[in-house]
Amino acid sequence: MTAFGKLVRTTAFRLTLVYLFLFAIFAASLLGYFAWNTRRLITEEITQTVNAETSEINEIYGRGGLVRLVRAIEYRALRPGANLYLVTTPTGQAVAGNVGSLAPGVMATRGWSETAYRRIEDADDRDHRALVRVTELENGFRLLIGRDLAERRRLFGIVAKAAQWSILIVVVLGLGGGIFVARRVLRRIDAMTGTAQRIMTGDLSGRLPVGRSGDELDRLAENLNAMLERIEALMAGLKEVSDNIAHDLKTPLTRLRNRAEEALAKSGCEADYRAALERTIEESDGLIRTFNALLMIARAESGQARGNMDDFDAAEVAGGIHELYEPLAEDDGMTLKVKAEPTPVHGNRELISQALANLVENAIKYGKPAAQAGTVVSMDARQITIEARREGDQVLLSVTDRGPGIPEADRKHAVERFVRLEASRTLPGSGLGLSLASAVATLHGGELRLGDAYPGLVATLVLPARTGAGDRVAPPIPDVPQKVA
């Protein structure tokens, strides 16, 4: 028996033929569904675009009347790749637009329709197809906005031709691949074994090879690679935190030791020793706050706080933070305002309160407007606003100040641990406030956004809104956040 005959009789080759047949049917079905779904998606995209533009045109007509409407239509019709526009009087006379002709009765029927048309500037006599929407404006005027369907037909044709070639290629390549399937499996297993041995020696950068077949070996390799990436990221984060602690806590520890040594070296009175001890306690409190902040960030990033989540009202949290920090703001020459509406949210109340408190503290500390010579800073410029509201399926807890803000290029860097921008280095702080706020938002499936308040900074905790029947919230508890930033 020849080598080819032996190969044909193997179970692997026969299974390859079976899988090839099934995959060919599956590929044809998938491409057919893709072609149909592509057509549907393009139609939906056209519908959304036309609906949005119809709303804009209606607003323009409502604000400026027919003259402004005609001006807007003429301007949009001149843009490259413009949609179809047509405005007619109640009697059907064209007023403005780029449509030269339509199928009979299109303008008489409101709503969506697919019709033949010609543009005014078309040089040929061929009719084109378009999906259009006709709406009735005030005073009986009619507005048509539509989109040509040539792109949909062209894409559908491309997909159909691709389907033919794809099935042919699948058959040819499948037969060729079946011949080498046994040796390929052995080679891949050997390659995975070699990579695993290298990883066991401590090289976490190694990754298992992933082929293009998408079989069980590929899925196993992808999952193991994802696990290795997570482990490598955790190790890198641990090293980064260790480096940050060693670098950023060295100075206060050294200062603490020097003060104690200075107090022992000088033969002062009891008042001097008391003052040295008070400074030492104050420095120690700062170190404890820093470690507490690091623990809270680690707790949030590891997901341990998910077990303490409950339903509560974000407006009550905003009100509690306002009541807690209003005297501090007034002592610093600032005014603290709150705008809150009942906003149910599901999450860890303690961490969310702490994150919002950090944002308020940062606003009080760094949100003072820059005073210019010969000018008096108004009270509006010294105002800090806490806001709690719901937008769609999101809850927004924002703090807005009128200070110098954070440049856009530095915002991503500002949420990292122990990072203090150049403008804040002269003020006390550990550089962990925004890091904790960002970690809390991520724990709840949200994010921390830093934006411009023109002037100033608006820092927003974006959290998923609580959904479900009934908007009962948990009884309020005191919000007493720790000092972090």
Disulfide bonds with the S-S distance in Angstrom:
none
